[in-house]
Amino acid sequence: METRTLPSTLPADSSINEQGHLVLGGCDAVDLAREFGTPAYVMVESELRERADRFLKALAATGMKGTIKYASKACPVVEVGKIFSSMGLGCDVTSGGELRIALLGGFAPEDILFHGNAKSEADLNDIFEHKVGLVAIDNADEVATIAARAREAGVIQKVLLRVTPGVTGDTIAAISTGQEDSKFGVNLPDAPAVIKAIQSEDSLELRGLHLHVGSQLGDTGSIARAAAAIAPLGDFPVVNLGGGLGVGYLDGSPDGDIEEFVAGAAAAAAEHFGPDVELMLEPGRALVATAGVTLYTVETVKSNVSTYVAVDGGISDNLRPLAYGSAYMALSADRVNDQPDTPCRVVGKHCESGDQIATEASLPAPKRGDLVAVPVTGAYGHAMANNYNGALRPPVVMVEGGKARVAVRRETWDDLLARETAGN
Ligand code: LLP
């Protein structure tokens, strides 16, 4: 039988074996499903390394000082952190939970940047207890509070100020963050006073400004406009231009170009803040999305005008189609060489019509028991997984060189019931 060309959305280390099965990181997807069950997030390690390496090399090629801080919200998994920390990336966290995962992932506290527009007392305890290197101040309220905490701890806390540049990210509204009237950061007109307030605190060291215009961006156009907008606020050693580089979710749709993104951000930083500024970038999705492939088992196939192929997961493991109308593709993982001749909707098992994973899929004569793969689920899949309808969250399985290991195990009924107090 002829071997099909695999879609562009799969990790580079993907192939088809003699049985016509999808092979990810040298592991047969059918074996993975048998061993770890479905749904399962499979993460191809080489893809993570390659993407991180591209960011690092692209940054080095600019000749500027700088760091890449992995935005761990995209895939907060210790084993993923271990890969990135060992390569020299730093980490961006937004909560005590992400901080704990980052620390276990081997990031040195001084390489961690703590964000958040609503930092709690517990978050502040964590920041000072774990000696987090850099804190992004989000609002005027935080200045005195963080300064007092730093005094109490006897340290000079390095901080950035998150500024709302008044620039709308070139993306959908739900994930655009830089526009005026955003819940993130200090508005441009208010920023000078907050900068002054920070500088008047001797327990705070203002290292620079931070902005993040949004997520799933195609290029650095909106980042460059935002950098220009905040530059008049002053000269600082560091500028953090956020993350946001997008990826292609459908076969043939282009991936955001890492080299172009880093070069574009560096050019904007150099133009508006000078060539000696230290450039910080905090990509999440672009580092992890393409490494992830979710494996599902088909439970039901029915024709109700459309052909519905219902699988054993859905919005509990991938909220993005419901939350953002995001489109995904699906392919057969156990009969990859068969002609995908049946247009269908791959849907989940949850009690909502919006529980659809790939609305314009095509599969080879789908039937109960088939194994289906949905690519590009490495970012914001596991991160936003939930227990809707009492679903158990899937495992994260890392694959490389034909070996698979569980990074996060599947949730169990005991996990699910552990927080119920009745009868316990
Ligand atoms: N830095 C900050 C301050 C952020 O808020 C974010 C993402 C990032 C960096 C990383 O952005 P990325 O490179 O991953 O685009 N759940 C949504 C995405 C929300 C992004 C939130 N902030 C989704 O699934 O599309």
Residues whose N, C-alpha, C, O or C-beta is under 5 A from the ligand:
A	BS01	LLP	A71 A74 I175 H212 G214 S215 Q216 G242 G243 G244 L245 E282 P283 G284 R285 A286 R320 Y380
